[in-house]
Amino acid sequence: MLSRSADALFWLNRYIERSEGLLRTLHTTYVLSLDKGPYINNSWKIIFDIFSSLKEEEKKSFENNSEKILEHILIDTNNVNSLRMILNKARENARGMQDHLTKEVWEQVNYMYHRINAKTIDAQLKTNNEIPVIESLLKNCLLYTGIVDSTMSRGESWDFMNLGKYIERCMLTIDLVEKHIIGNDLSEEKDILYWRGLLFSLSGYEFHLKNYRSNDANYNVLHQAVLNNYFPHSVLYSLERMKKYLENIVAANDPTDRAGLTRQFGRIYSSVQFGDVDMIRNTGVTNYLSQLRYNLFQFAWSLSQTYFSYS
């Protein structure tokens, strides 16, 4: 496979995964912002920190204006992390790689592109249809995942697409966990209501209620988001999937620095696979997550240098 083809497929799935994470987080934030209970003061700050490059003084102009916030996160072309910009990039990557994609995958990407760029969506966000619009866009991301899973052949294209998908998912989980944590040792006990925003953003609230029984919500949520290999949005689950697809890619291409690339990933994987909540707390949660994010960035860069011929 040509390096530009692998690059485009890798980033196609990264952008779609980022879109899904943005929409799920936005939907959660918007719904919880209507709640008059505790823990809502900084609800919009989290999504701004992750999906906007606005400075702190610029963010103040968005306070208590949900319509303006939704426009900025969803359709503002001046925000490089808006959904419209992300899906535009996804379609651009897919457009030149149609020979590597099934007809159904291309049609779904194209539909999502036209949906977010339609003039009607601007008008819908100025009415009372915000939640249906967000839910419709989110369902299209989920539909994309199902179409890819049911129509794509399990070859190199599949491996590069899924490696991109799980790198992006891992990064987003780290960002969300870090933004929801106050302090770096979780010494202040929080109840499950505090963690609702994080769990819903990771599509993990129902999973949590079914699988965790103790009253230590801090411990349980941290374990679920980072170390639970049965939870599809945990860091460990994502790393385990990355390990599989990286092994397939390395075996098929045998890069010059094969050993270096696998060792680099192995160090990241081991730091989570053999970790536990007490170790993370002793290290300092934000310190642990920041180092993990940095190592993932470095791995993604090395992967790009090896397979995508970045200069």
N, C-alpha and C positions, 0 to 999 in steps of 0.2 A: 504494500500500500504506500502511495506517495505521502510524504510528510505533511503536505498541505491538506490532504484528505483526512489524515488522522487528526490533524489539528482542528479542522472544521467540525468533525464529528464529536471530538472531545468537548469543544466549547458549545456546540449545539445543546448537548445534554446538561452542561453546567448552567447555561442560561435558562433552560426550561426548569431545572431544579430550583434555581434562584427565584424564578417567577412564582413557582408553587409556594416556596417558603415565604416570599413577600406577601402573597395573597392570604395565606393562612394566618400569618402574624397580623396583617392589617385587619382581617375579619375579626380575630380575637380582640385586638386592641379597640376597634370601633365598638364592638358589642359591650366590652367591659367598661368603656368610657361612659356608657349610659347607666352603669350601676352606681348607686350612691353609697356603696359600702366602702370599707377601708382599702388601702393599697391602690388607689386609682390616680393619685396625684401625678405620678411620673409615667403613666401608661403610654402617652404619645412619645415621650422622650426616647424610649427604647427603639421604636421603629424609625425615628429620625436619626438616631445614632448609627443604625445599621444601613438604612436605605436612603440616606440623604447626606450631602456634603455641605449642608448649610452651617454657617458659623452660629455660635450660641446667641449672639444678638439678633441674627436673622430669624432664628427659631421663635423668638418671642412674638413676632408679628403673626404667627400662626396660632397662638394660644386661643382656645375656646372658639375656634373657627373650623369645625370638622369638614365643611365643604372645601375650604382652601387646602386643608391637609390632604384630603383624598385626591384632589386634583394634582397636588405636588407629587404624591407618591405614585399615582397611577399614570398620569398622562403628561406631566410637565417635561417637555423636551430639554429644558435647561437643567434638569436633574438627571445626571448620567445614570443613576440607579433607579429611575422610575420604571414601572412595568412596561410602558410604551418603548422606552429605549432598550430595555433588556430583550423584549420580544422582537424588536427590529434587528438586533444583533443575531438573535437565534435564527431568524428567517434568512438573513444574509449568509450565515454559515451553511444552512440547509440548501439554499438555492443552487450553489455550485457543486453540491454533493449528491444530486438526485440519483446518480447511478449507483450510489452506495446505500440509498434509502429505499424503502418500499413506497409505492404510490400512496398508500394510506397514511404513512408517516408524513410525507411531504404535504399532503392535502390538509392534515391536521395542523401542522406548523403554519401553513399559509392561511388557514381559517383564523387561527389565533392572532396572526399578524393583522389581518383585515378587521377583526373584531375590535382590537384595542385602538386601531387607527380610524375607526368609523366616527363620523361627526356626531352620530346619535349618542355615543357614550359620553361626550362632553355635556350634552343636555341632560342625560339621565342622572349624572352626578349632581345636578343642580335641582333635582326634585327629591322625592322621598324614596327613590329606588336604589339607594346606595348599596344596601345589603344584598338585594337580588343581583345587582351588577357584579359585586365582588364574588358572590357564590357562583355565578355563571362562569366567570373567568377562571375560578379555582377548579370547577368541574372540568373545564376544558384542559387544564394542566393534568388532571388525573386521567382524563380520557387519553391524552397523549401517551402517558405512561403505559396504559393498557394496550394501546395500539402498537407501541414499540415492542412490548413484551410478546404480543401474539402474532406479529408479522415479520419481525426482523430475524434473519438467519444468525446463528451463533458462531460468527466468524470474527475477524479482526475488527470490523466495524462495530460489532456488538461490544467487544472488549474495550475499545477506546471510548465509546459512548458511556459505558457504565463506569469506567474509571473516572471520567469527568463528573458524572452524576454523584458518585459517592464522595469524591473530594469536596464538591460543593456542599453536599449535605452535612459532612463532618464539620466544615468551616462554619456553616450556619448554626449548627447545634452549639458549637463552642461559643459563638458570638451571643446567642440567646441566653445560654446559661450564665455567662459572665455578666451580661447586662442586668440580669435579674438578681444578682447576688449583691448584698450590702456587706462590705467588709470582706476580708479574705480568709476567715476561719469559720464562718457560720456559727459563731458562738452565741448569737442571738437567735433563739428558737422562733421559727415562723410556722404558722399553721397552714393547712392545705389551701386556704383561700388566697394566701400570699402567692402561692406557686401556680394558681390557676392559669395566669397569663402564659407562663412558660409551658405548662403541660398542654394547653390547648394549641399553642403555637407549634408544638411538636407533634400534634395529633396523638397525645399520650395520656390525656386525662382519664379516659375509660380504662386504659391499660393499667394505670396506676391504681385505681380503685379496686381492680380485680386481682392485682398481684402483690400489693403491699398492705400489711396488716398492722405494723407497729405504729406508734404515735410520733416517732421521730421523723417529721416530714422533711426536714433538711437533709437527713441522711438518705431517706428513701428517694427523694427527687434527684439528688446528686448521683446516687447509684443508678437510677433508671436512665438518666440522660447521658451518663458517661460510660458506665460499666456493664449494663445489662445487654448481653448479646442476643436476647430474644426480642428486644425493642427495636423496631426498624429505623428509628431516628437517633439511636444512641451512637456515641462516638465509636465504641467498640464494634458494634454491628457494621458500621460503615467501613471501618478499617479492615474487618474480616472480608467484606466483599471486595474492597480494593486489593487486598492480598491475592485473591483468586484471579482477578482480571489482570493484575500486574504480572503474575506468574505466566499467564497465557501469552501476554504480549512479549515478555522477555524470551520465552521459549520459541516463539514464532520468528523473532527478529534478531536475537542474539547480539545486542549492542556491544560496542567496544568496552564500555564501563559497566558491564552487566553486574559484576560483583559489588561495585560501589553503589549502584542504584538500589539493589536489593538490600544491602546493608543499611543504607540510609532509611529505607522504609521499615526495615526490621527493628531499628532502634525506636522508631515512633510506635510501632505496633506493640513492642514489648513493654513500653512505658505505660500502656493502657491495659494490655492483656494481663500483666502481672501486678497491676496496681490494685488498690482498694481505697475505700472512702477515707479510712483513717490516715493512710499515707498521703492522700490528696489534701486532707485538712492540715496535716503536719507541715506539708510543703507550702501551704497557703493556696487556696482554691484559685484565686486570680493569677498567682504566679504560675501555678501548674497549667492552667488553661492558656495563658499568654505564651508560655514556652512551647506548648503543644501546637498552638496556632503558627508560631514562628517556624517550627520544624516542618509543619505541613506546607507552608509557603515555600520553604527551601526545597522540599521534595518535589513539589509541583514545578518549580523552576528547573530543577535537574531533569525531570521528566521531559519538560519542554525542550531543553537543550539537547537531549538525547534523541528524541523522536520527531520534533517539529522544526528543527534547524533554525531556532531563533538566534539572532546575532547579538 
